Amino acid sequence: MPRILAEEIMDDPAQSEADFRAALDGLETLNRITFAHAPLHRFLDRAVSESGATPLSLLDVGAGGGDALRAAAAWAKRRGVALDLWGLDRSPWAERHAAERGTPARWLTCDLFDLPADRRFDLITCSLFAHHLDDATLLRFLRWLPAHATRRWLILDLHRHRIPWAAVWAGTRLMRMHPMVTHDGPVSVMRAFTRDDWRRLLEEAGVAAEVRWVVPFRWAVTGQGG
């Protein structure tokens, strides 16, 4: 299944705030029923085990409605770890949506590449963000991560395959999700990556990272900070 860079409605700046927020709620539901935050918790376990450090600052890139940040906050509360949480999203509506959902994080509304070179965080994460980027921009992002993370970084994203495409296509319709989700969900799978894609892109970027399979049909890409 070749990578197809079809347009996602969520990336269209002409979308309405109501549609954007409805789509975020739908994506949060999908993340919850697919246990999407389990690899984030394992990443945090590893980061704390390696460093023994607390507090740790964490930036979530493409934070959207903040569900990954809320998952990180819940993990930190259970573990007794102090996390200084930050969300970054270029949408003007993301921060308000995240705040209304009780996300305990400070916020940056900007393009990630506008972040000053000296603005760094212990940990950087992103979930279901990388597939929104074309190869050239993703290469730039892969180099950006170790430049802005002092300890570790994590990319969580989809695996491109016919099975998850069919599951997302059918599931979003059976659950009567918002039209933006029923459109963008299958498109996201078509835009996603295989293991070979990740290995090629990391090699081209000159960035060392681990690429691990995550059930169901996802990849966790982790690397050291600079």
Residue pairs with C-beta under 8 A, 6 or more apart in sequence:
1 160
1 161
1 162
1 165
1 190
3 160
3 190
3 191
3 192
3 193
3 197
4 190
4 191
5 134
5 191
6 187
6 190
6 191
7 187
8 132
8 183
8 184
8 187
8 188
8 191
9 15
9 19
9 23
9 180
9 183
9 184
10 20
10 23
10 180
10 184
11 132
15 180
17 93
19 178
19 180
20 91
20 93
20 97
20 180
21 65
21 93
21 97
22 178
22 180
22 181
23 178
23 180
23 181
23 184
24 64
24 65
24 94
24 97
25 65
25 178
26 172
26 177
26 178
26 180
26 181
27 64
27 65
27 67
27 128
27 181
28 65
28 67
29 175
29 177
30 36
30 168
30 171
30 172
30 181
30 185
31 37
31 67
31 68
31 127
31 128
32 67
34 216
35 215
36 127
36 128
36 156
36 218
37 67
37 68
37 71
38 214
39 154
39 156
39 214
39 218
39 220
40 68
40 71
40 72
40 75
40 125
40 127
40 154
40 156
41 71
41 75
43 123
43 125
43 152
43 154
43 220
43 222
44 72
44 75
44 76
44 79
44 81
44 123
45 79
46 152
47 56
47 122
47 123
47 151
47 152
48 54
48 56
48 79
48 81
50 151
50 152
51 122
51 151
53 122
53 151
54 81
54 82
55 81
55 82
55 83
55 84
56 81
56 82
56 83
56 84
56 122
56 123
56 151
57 83
57 84
57 86
57 121
57 122
57 123
58 69
58 72
58 83
58 84
58 85
58 86
58 121
58 122
58 123
58 124
58 125
59 86
59 87
59 88
59 108
59 121
59 123
59 124
59 125
59 148
60 66
60 68
60 69
60 72
60 85
60 86
60 87
60 88
60 105
60 124
60 125
60 126
60 127
61 88
61 112
61 124
61 125
61 126
61 129
62 88
62 89
62 112
62 126
62 127
62 128
62 129
62 132
63 69
63 87
63 88
63 89
63 94
63 98
63 105
63 107
64 89
64 91
64 94
64 97
64 98
65 94
65 97
65 98
65 101
65 103
66 87
66 94
66 97
66 98
66 99
66 101
66 103
66 105
67 101
68 125
68 127
69 85
69 87
69 98
69 103
69 104
69 105
70 101
70 102
70 103
70 104
72 83
72 85
72 125
73 83
73 85
73 103
73 104
73 105
75 81
76 82
76 83
85 103
85 104
85 105
85 106
86 105
86 106
86 107
86 108
86 121
87 94
87 95
87 98
87 103
87 105
87 106
87 107
87 108
88 107
88 108
88 109
88 110
88 112
88 115
89 95
89 107
89 108
89 109
90 109
90 110
90 111
90 112
91 109
92 109
94 107
94 109
95 107
95 109
98 105
98 107
99 107
108 115
112 141
112 144
113 140
113 144
115 148
117 147
119 148
120 148
120 149
120 150
120 225
121 148
121 149
121 150
122 149
122 150
122 151
122 152
122 225
123 149
123 151
123 152
123 153
123 154
124 145
124 148
124 149
124 152
124 153
124 154
124 225
125 153
125 154
125 155
125 156
126 154
126 155
126 156
127 156
127 157
128 156
128 157
128 158
128 188
129 155
129 157
130 138
130 141
130 155
130 157
130 193
131 157
131 158
131 188
131 191
131 192
131 193
132 191
133 141
135 201
138 201
139 201
139 204
139 205
142 201
142 202
142 205
142 207
142 209
143 205
143 206
143 207
145 153
145 155
145 207
145 223
146 153
146 207
146 223
146 224
146 225
146 226
147 226
148 225
149 225
149 226
150 225
150 226
151 224
151 225
152 222
152 223
152 224
152 225
153 222
153 223
153 224
153 225
154 220
154 221
154 222
155 219
155 220
155 221
155 222
156 214
156 218
156 219
156 220
156 221
157 192
157 193
157 218
157 219
157 221
158 164
158 188
158 189
158 192
158 193
158 217
158 218
158 219
159 192
159 193
159 194
159 213
159 217
159 218
159 219
160 189
160 190
160 191
160 192
160 193
160 194
160 197
161 189
161 194
161 217
163 217
164 189
164 216
164 217
165 186
165 189
165 190
167 217
168 185
168 186
168 188
168 189
169 182
169 185
169 186
171 185
172 181
172 182
172 185
172 186
173 182
177 185
193 201
193 219
195 211
195 213
195 219
198 209
198 211
198 219
198 221
199 211
202 208
202 209
202 211
202 221
207 223
208 223
208 224
209 221
209 222
209 223
210 220
210 221
210 222
210 223
211 219
211 220
211 221
212 219
212 220
212 221
212 222
213 219
213 220
214 220
